[in-house]
Amino acid sequence: MLPKNLRLKKNSAFKATYNVKNSVADANIIIFAGKQKKNEELPTKVGFVVSKKNHKRAVKRNRTKRLMREAYRTAIKENLVDNAQNFQSLIITARTGAIDNDYNTIKNSILKLISRLKVK
């Protein structure tokens, strides 16, 4: 699990990240990036979203969120998310196809998308 200081928690923080309109996507995942950091010492906060439209069962949605959270956490530990550290916040959203994927597919997708993020 991600430490509390790395999690997006407030609805206003989610809305502010969506309003920047900086996103990248593939068949499984969409990543929305917030504003560029002014103070490099502050951590990048991350939120994970799986819509009810993707699957009606909460068990499936929660499993997908756990997989995405773990993939991001291990990527931080391995220093593979340097590009993500340029932003104040990120929202990682699962598409319908991500529900049935395994951990490695989700991790590869997240890493590929983070490398494609651009600073506006």
C-alpha positions in Angstrom: 0.0 0.0 0.0 1.2 3.5 -0.7 2.0 5.8 2.2 -0.6 8.4 3.1 1.6 11.3 1.9 1.6 9.8 -1.7 -2.2 9.4 -2.0 -4.7 11.8 -3.5 -7.6 11.9 -1.1 -9.8 14.9 -1.6 -12.4 15.4 -4.3 -11.0 18.9 -5.0 -7.6 17.4 -5.7 -9.1 14.9 -8.2 -11.0 17.7 -10.0 -8.0 20.0 -10.2 -6.0 17.1 -11.8 -8.7 16.4 -14.3 -9.0 20.1 -15.2 -5.3 20.3 -16.3 -6.3 18.1 -19.3 -2.9 16.4 -19.6 -3.4 12.7 -20.2 -2.0 9.6 -22.0 -3.8 6.4 -22.6 -3.6 2.9 -24.1 -6.0 0.0 -24.3 -6.0 -0.7 -20.5 -5.2 2.5 -18.6 -5.5 6.2 -18.8 -3.1 8.5 -16.8 -4.2 12.1 -16.0 -1.3 14.3 -14.9 -1.7 17.5 -12.8 0.3 20.7 -12.8 4.0 20.7 -13.0 5.8 20.9 -9.7 7.3 24.1 -8.5 8.9 22.6 -5.4 10.8 19.4 -6.3 10.8 18.3 -2.6 7.1 17.7 -2.4 6.0 14.1 -3.4 3.8 13.3 -6.3 0.3 12.3 -5.1 -1.5 9.5 -6.9 -5.1 8.4 -7.1 -6.5 5.2 -8.6 -9.9 5.0 -10.2 -12.0 2.1 -11.5 -15.4 3.1 -12.7 -18.6 1.1 -11.9 -19.1 1.1 -15.7 -16.1 -1.2 -16.0 -17.5 -3.9 -13.8 -20.5 -3.9 -11.5 -18.8 -6.1 -8.8 -16.9 -4.1 -6.2 -14.6 -7.1 -5.7 -13.3 -6.9 -9.3 -12.9 -3.1 -9.1 -11.0 -3.3 -5.9 -8.7 -6.1 -7.2 -7.9 -3.9 -10.2 -7.1 -0.9 -8.0 -4.9 -3.1 -5.8 -3.0 -4.3 -8.9 -2.5 -0.8 -10.2 -1.4 0.5 -6.7 1.1 -2.3 -6.3 2.5 -1.8 -9.9 3.0 1.9 -9.2 4.5 1.2 -5.7 7.1 -1.3 -7.0 7.9 1.1 -9.9 8.7 3.8 -7.4 10.8 1.4 -5.4 12.8 0.5 -8.5 13.1 4.2 -9.6 11.3 3.6 -12.9 8.9 6.6 -12.6 11.3 9.6 -12.8 9.0 11.3 -15.4 6.0 11.1 -13.0 7.9 13.0 -10.4 7.6 16.2 -12.5 3.9 16.5 -11.6 2.0 17.5 -8.4 -0.6 14.7 -8.9 -1.5 11.7 -11.1 -4.7 9.8 -11.5 -4.4 6.3 -12.9 -7.8 5.1 -14.3 -8.5 1.6 -15.5 -10.4 1.0 -18.7 -12.8 -1.9 -19.3 -10.1 -4.2 -20.6 -7.9 -3.8 -17.5 -10.3 -5.8 -15.3 -9.2 -9.2 -16.6 -5.5 -8.4 -17.0 -2.7 -9.7 -14.8 -0.1 -7.8 -12.8 2.6 -7.7 -15.4 0.4 -6.4 -18.1 -0.9 -3.6 -15.9 2.7 -2.7 -14.7 4.0 -2.6 -18.2 1.1 -0.4 -19.3 1.6 2.0 -16.4 5.4 2.3 -17.0 4.9 2.9 -20.7 2.3 5.6 -20.2 4.4 7.4 -17.5 7.3 7.6 -19.9 5.0 9.2 -22.5 3.8 12.0 -20.1 4.7 15.5 -21.2 5.1 18.6 -19.1 2.9 21.4 -20.3 
